Amino acid sequence: MSIRIEGNKIFLAELNEKDAVKLHEYSKEPELNLYSGPYKASESLESSREYIRNCRKNILERKSYIFGIYNKEGDLVGTIGFFDLDMENSSGEIGFWISHNYWNKGYITEAINLINNYIFNELKFHRIYAHFHELNKAVARVLEKTGYRKEGEFSESLRFSDGKFYSDIVYSIINSPKA
Ligand SMILES: CC(C)(COP(=O)(O)OP(=O)(O)OC[C@H]1O[C@@H](n2cnc3c(N)ncnc32)[C@H](O)[C@@H]1OP(=O)(O)O)[C@@H](O)C(=O)NCCC(=O)NCCS
């Protein structure tokens, strides 16, 4: 059964092999790779296809949930995923990106709200976290807008392309936190 999570401006769905060309093109955008390092799908068109096959397989096997983000015209604009699942502690990480042509349209804010609901209400997890480079201010903003709170930071744990060290910031959200 295929998964489709409906929003107002966008929907989330399993990536499809026909998305490989676009995924490969997007994944090479320097704007996307600035703070997170190159995406696996950027290496070649075949690695993009393999990435999509793995995402679909992992959803089937309930190992991770990486979805395409599509606008209402049905165009792939980015991805959002829930991975590194810690089943014992009911916790996992989210990660996301949008092609820079589609930034600041509210797409990721909506995508995070959709995946939060899916993770808490369908998958029944307790905690979701995200971590990001301290200079990546847009990520802090979208996480705060979607209910995440800062947990802390790993001081100067990231060596950046300018040779300097930066902190890795951690945010999280809890399903029904204790009063
Ligand atoms: C971070 C990212 C996913 C945001 O996607 P998006 O669809 O543009 O996000 P939205 O439009 O929903 O919201 C963006 C918010 O960040 C704000 N923002 C954008 N750039 C900002 C900056 N440099 N500093 C502070 N806030 C910023 C916007 O004003 C907006 O907030 P507002 O609604 O209060 O005005 C996108 O920039 C991206 O793909 N970046 C590269 C990949 C990446 O870093 N992924 C995260 C790895 S952890």
The ligand as an SDF file (V2000), in Angstrom:
LIG
                    3D

 48 50  0  0  0  0  0  0  0  0999 V2000
   16.0250   24.9330    5.7860 C   0  0  0  0  0  0  0  0  0  0  0  0
   15.0640   24.7260    4.6210 C   0  0  0  0  0  0  0  0  0  0  0  0
   14.6630   23.2670    4.5860 C   0  0  0  0  0  0  0  0  0  0  0  0
   13.8420   25.6280    4.8080 C   0  0  0  0  0  0  0  0  0  0  0  0
   12.8810   25.3110    3.8140 O   0  0  0  0  0  0  0  0  0  0  0  0
   11.7210   26.3410    3.3730 P   0  0  0  0  0  0  0  0  0  0  0  0
   10.6900   25.5850    2.6230 O   0  0  0  0  0  0  0  0  0  0  0  0
   12.3450   27.5170    2.7090 O   0  0  0  0  0  0  0  0  0  0  0  0
   11.1280   26.7970    4.8010 O   0  0  0  0  0  0  0  0  0  0  0  0
    9.7970   27.6340    5.0700 P   0  0  0  0  0  0  0  0  0  0  0  0
    9.4810   28.4720    3.8700 O   0  0  0  0  0  0  0  0  0  0  0  0
    8.7600   26.7170    5.5680 O   0  0  0  0  0  0  0  0  0  0  0  0
   10.2380   28.5540    6.3160 O   0  0  0  0  0  0  0  0  0  0  0  0
   11.4620   29.2740    6.2780 C   0  0  0  0  0  0  0  0  0  0  0  0
   11.5380   30.1760    7.5180 C   0  0  0  0  0  0  0  0  0  0  0  0
   12.9210   30.4230    7.7950 O   0  0  0  0  0  0  0  0  0  0  0  0
   13.1400   31.8340    7.7100 C   0  0  0  0  0  0  0  0  0  0  0  0
   14.4930   32.0000    7.1850 N   0  0  0  0  0  0  0  0  0  0  0  0
   14.9430   31.7440    5.9510 C   0  0  0  0  0  0  0  0  0  0  0  0
   16.2430   32.0270    5.8710 N   0  0  0  0  0  0  0  0  0  0  0  0
   16.6160   32.4690    7.0950 C   0  0  0  0  0  0  0  0  0  0  0  0
   17.8500   32.9250    7.6560 C   0  0  0  0  0  0  0  0  0  0  0  0
   18.9700   32.9700    6.9460 N   0  0  0  0  0  0  0  0  0  0  0  0
   17.8700   33.2970    8.9580 N   0  0  0  0  0  0  0  0  0  0  0  0
   16.7390   33.2590    9.7220 C   0  0  0  0  0  0  0  0  0  0  0  0
   15.5340   32.8280    9.2360 N   0  0  0  0  0  0  0  0  0  0  0  0
   15.4860   32.4420    7.9400 C   0  0  0  0  0  0  0  0  0  0  0  0
   12.0610   32.3500    6.7910 C   0  0  0  0  0  0  0  0  0  0  0  0
   11.8520   33.7430    6.9640 O   0  0  0  0  0  0  0  0  0  0  0  0
   10.8760   31.5160    7.2620 C   0  0  0  0  0  0  0  0  0  0  0  0
   10.3650   31.9560    8.5080 O   0  0  0  0  0  0  0  0  0  0  0  0
    9.0230   32.8890    8.5910 P   0  0  0  0  0  0  0  0  0  0  0  0
    7.9080   32.0590    8.0150 O   0  0  0  0  0  0  0  0  0  0  0  0
    8.8590   33.1840   10.0220 O   0  0  0  0  0  0  0  0  0  0  0  0
    9.2860   34.1160    7.7390 O   0  0  0  0  0  0  0  0  0  0  0  0
   15.7660   25.0990    3.2830 C   0  0  0  0  0  0  0  0  0  0  0  0
   16.3560   26.3680    3.4260 O   0  0  0  0  0  0  0  0  0  0  0  0
   16.8180   24.0980    2.8510 C   0  0  0  0  0  0  0  0  0  0  0  0
   16.5160   23.1350    2.1620 O   0  0  0  0  0  0  0  0  0  0  0  0
   18.1020   24.3280    3.2220 N   0  0  0  0  0  0  0  0  0  0  0  0
   19.2060   23.4850    2.7730 C   0  0  0  0  0  0  0  0  0  0  0  0
   19.1720   22.0720    3.3320 C   0  0  0  0  0  0  0  0  0  0  0  0
   19.2810   22.0500    4.8240 C   0  0  0  0  0  0  0  0  0  0  0  0
   20.0430   22.8120    5.4010 O   0  0  0  0  0  0  0  0  0  0  0  0
   18.5150   21.1420    5.4270 N   0  0  0  0  0  0  0  0  0  0  0  0
   18.5070   20.9610    6.8400 C   0  0  0  0  0  0  0  0  0  0  0  0
   19.5890   20.0470    7.2750 C   0  0  0  0  0  0  0  0  0  0  0  0
   19.4250   19.7300    9.0330 S   0  0  0  0  0  0  0  0  0  0  0  0
  1  2  1  0
  2  3  1  0
  2  4  1  0
  2 36  1  0
  4  5  1  0
  5  6  1  0
  6  7  2  0
  6  8  1  0
  6  9  1  0
  9 10  1  0
 10 11  2  0
 10 12  1  0
 10 13  1  0
 13 14  1  0
 14 15  1  0
 15 16  1  0
 15 30  1  0
 16 17  1  0
 17 18  1  0
 17 28  1  0
 18 19  1  0
 18 27  1  0
 19 20  2  0
 20 21  1  0
 21 22  1  0
 21 27  2  0
 22 23  1  0
 22 24  2  0
 24 25  1  0
 25 26  2  0
 26 27  1  0
 28 29  1  0
 28 30  1  0
 30 31  1  0
 31 32  1  0
 32 33  2  0
 32 34  1  0
 32 35  1  0
 36 37  1  0
 36 38  1  0
 38 39  2  0
 38 40  1  0
 40 41  1  0
 41 42  1  0
 42 43  1  0
 43 44  2  0
 43 45  1  0
 45 46  1  0
 46 47  1  0
 47 48  1  0
M  END
$$$$
